[in-house]
Amino acid sequence: MNEKLLWLLGFVAAYWAYCLYLGVRGARLARTASDYFIAGRSLPVWVFVLAATAISFSGWTFLGHPAMIYRDGFPYAYVSFFTILIPLTGIIFLKRQWMLGKRYGYVTPGEMLSDYYRCDTVRTLTVVIAVLFTVPFIGVQLGAAGYLFNVLSDGLISSTAGTLLLACAVFLYVVYGGMRAVAYADSVQCILLALGVILTGGIALHAIGGIDVLLTGLERMGASEFGLWGTTRGAGGGDYNAYLAVPGIAQPVSGVSETVSTGGPWTGMMILTFLLALMGVQASPAFSMWSFGNNSPKPFAPQQVWVSGLILGGLLFVISTAQGMSTHMLGATPSLAGSGVPVNWKLPTEISDVPDTLVPYILTMVQEKMPWLTAFLGVCALAGMQSAGAAYMSTAGAMLTRDIYKHQIQPQAGHSIQKFFARVCVFFILLAALVVALVNKDALVLLGGMAVAFGLQMWPALLGICWIKWFTAKGIVWGMVAGIFGVFLTDNAGITVLHMIGIDLWDRWPLTIHSGGWGIAFNLLVCVSISALTQEREQVNDAHKQSFHSFLKEHAALTPNKRRMIPFAWGATLVWIFFAVGPGVVVGNDIFGAPNAGRDGWLFGIPSIWAWQIAFWLLGVALLWFLAYFMEMSTVPEQEIEALSDDIADPGLGS
């Protein structure tokens, strides 16, 4: 056995041993089903802050994100704004869900929503969305892990074997320890994820000779027409190299396969709708349960503003972007690497066909001289992929148990049988995810984007219980159904089914609008229409729903001075979204100098699009602080919340 494999197996074994220890420890502490499902509502502040960050951003932040920046350039780098928009979703929903969970003793979002809407169908659809979110999301992480094992072991461990190894490790500590074990493991995985992003970015920049060489390469890139997507020709995009400019506000095509001649798929509308889909992460049923797992909302604001927005945002907008673009000078784009740019290592040009191979190849750069570093970075990558998968497996198993088995099949199920059934559910969820892992050929980020698009379909239901009393149960139910079909029919899986039955009217992401955008558009259209038609029928529930909103208003009310700031808060948020991730992104193409103006013509010495992204990242952090802290959307309520029951008055699930 060679030295490189020994280092890899040693680091992985030590890391997984720690995870298994947490699983055994969690099992000992999980005396009741509440302990197992939501950690007894007692997650420490620092654990939630780190764990929620790891769950939100997972393995694609490390593996898939810089790879897609390499493939699609700076237009794709706008996706780094998920470090602002994902926590923005949490700011809108998490505190209010926590307040309701504390007040009424909810364990799952299905319980909360079915109680509010007085509709069991909402509960069932919430579980369906949780499973649709969880299975592909875990599957894509497992598949990427298998490939990583294969590359780092020089082929001695097959991709399939690597996938199965990670699946077994995750299954064992999740199935034993429940949410508590997952939370403590994810807190360490968050730190490893951040270290991995920093070190792999440093390796790539060192390989090309530093930031000055990167900027020289970008200058040459801007002056040429080479690249996968050619030049921009969309509305508002200008006529520039497509790696350095957004191709326009939108493209009048039937799908992304027709965008090659118009500068690529990442138009203003595509960026906006893809990021809307990613906002489904903290709107997903899993995150509702994670909010219930806290004794207080105290960790919400620091996680949203400082750890996610500021720290992780900085890593992605600076380090991951530099790493992705430097790949062109490492040999992946011979026309650039051969134009006088010094190269220390050379990457194979075939990574342009499979961009997710980028980071594994970067890790092999130092494998000969520092096999221990490669092994450590491999563990960092595994930690990132493992973090979200474990969390979603745990919560999906809990929802299937509470909302399907206990509610509909065995209402008197006690603690032991609930924990057993949840573990069985986790096993079958993992099997389904393995099927996805072994057959998926999509890029890591893109399949993950489809998964979270299902989570986005929870937005109207959560808006209804947290903010808008007007939505009715029928509107929510049919809206969720329409949203699920909208996502499915505009992404690869649904397109394939349509082609099989002879329907070939559109391609993936029609009009360069992501499937998450189509799904939420159908969802809201149906929800609003049916809610308008069924208002009179649900007047009997008005007093019941009003009790929820009266409680939230009483415990989350702002002072008169701050209430006057609400219109400003809405306006600032919408303006920021328009220019940071919406149609207004085309302004950033050349406002600080045209992409082909060169370093002397760039106002800040970097391409205008990069400067625009960094500026709006900092403004986004300021926006998060304003909403979370100043507008008190994520702070601890001044009035103590009195719990009406331990756990929804359930004798089979004590506190």
PyMOL commands that set and color helices and strands:
alter all, ss='L'
color gray80, all
select helices_A, chain A and resi 3-29+33-41+45-72+74-104+109-117+120-152+159-208+211-222+256-258+260-262+268-278+285-292+300-330+334-337+349-352+355-364+371-409+415-439+444-456+459-466+473-489+492-500+510-512+515-533+536-556+560-563+566-580+583-589+599-601+608-630
alter helices_A, ss='H'
color red, helices_A
deselect
rebuild
show_as cartoon
